[in-house]
Structures are given as structure tokens and as C-alpha cells.
């Protein structure tokens, strides 16, 4: 759990929120809720999710070689 906490600590508050809504506590309508809260279109929310997941993965495991 320490590794997970450290990786989450490398993310911004917005990135943590996005990952939380998609993976930790998913609910129906999460994307729409994020769109409203962040003032973004759904495509932008999905891009933020992808970026946050990549940053989390790199923080957890190191460089992915991309």
C-alpha cells in the first residue's frame, strides 16, 4: 500500500479525482459528473483519464519505455 500511496501522491488533485471516479469508486454517470465538475467535454475527460493513468503507472512502476 505504501507504493500505491506514493504513486497517488505524484498525481494532481484533479488526476486523483478522475482515477477515483473511473477505477476506485465507479458509479453510473461518473463521466457526466466529471464533465460538469471540471467543465469539460467527455472526450477531454477520457484524455485526462488516460494521462492520469499513465502518470500513475510510471510513478508506481517506473518508465514504461514509450
C-alpha positions as semicolon CSV with decimal commas, in nm:
position;residue;x (nm);y (nm);z (nm)
1;X;0,000;0,000;0,000
2;X;0,292;0,235;0,055
3;X;0,383;0,208;-0,313
4;X;0,026;0,289;-0,413
5;X;0,014;0,589;-0,179
6;X;0,343;0,716;-0,318
7;X;0,219;0,679;-0,676
8;X;-0,106;0,856;-0,593
9;X;0,098;1,131;-0,428
10;X;0,264;1,201;-0,762
11;X;-0,073;1,297;-0,914
12;X;-0,255;1,628;-0,904
13;X;-0,584;1,652;-0,718
14;X;-0,772;1,652;-1,046
15;X;-0,589;1,341;-1,168
16;X;-0,668;1,161;-0,842
17;X;-1,034;1,257;-0,873
18;X;-1,055;1,127;-1,229
19;X;-0,891;0,794;-1,141
20;X;-1,107;0,763;-0,831
21;X;-1,426;0,809;-1,032
22;X;-1,319;0,568;-1,306
23;X;-1,149;0,292;-1,108
24;X;-1,169;0,320;-0,728
25;X;-1,536;0,413;-0,682
26;X;-1,701;0,384;-1,024
27;X;-2,065;0,480;-1,044
28;X;-2,311;0,515;-1,325
29;X;-2,288;0,869;-1,460
30;X;-1,932;0,929;-1,340
31;X;-1,820;1,069;-1,675
32;X;-2,109;1,314;-1,691
33;X;-2,043;1,420;-1,334
34;X;-1,675;1,479;-1,409
35;X;-1,771;1,678;-1,719
36;X;-1,987;1,903;-1,506
37;X;-1,736;1,940;-1,222
38;X;-1,436;2,001;-1,447
39;X;-1,616;2,198;-1,717
40;X;-1,500;1,961;-1,991
41;X;-1,648;1,755;-2,271
42;X;-1,646;1,378;-2,229
43;X;-1,361;1,331;-2,480
44;X;-1,144;1,561;-2,267
45;X;-1,234;1,368;-1,952
46;X;-1,126;1,043;-2,118
47;X;-0,797;1,206;-2,226
48;X;-0,741;1,322;-1,868
49;X;-0,810;0,968;-1,750
50;X;-0,555;0,825;-1,991
51;X;-0,292;1,081;-1,891
52;X;-0,356;1,028;-1,518
53;X;-0,340;0,651;-1,555
54;X;-0,009;0,677;-1,741
55;X;0,137;0,910;-1,476
56;X;0,018;0,675;-1,201
57;X;0,170;0,374;-1,378
58;X;0,505;0,548;-1,428
59;X;0,507;0,662;-1,065
60;X;0,427;0,308;-0,948
61;X;0,648;0,103;-1,179
62;X;0,892;0,346;-1,339
63;X;0,930;0,431;-1,706
64;X;0,728;0,221;-1,946
65;X;0,978;0,264;-2,227
66;X;0,750;0,472;-2,454
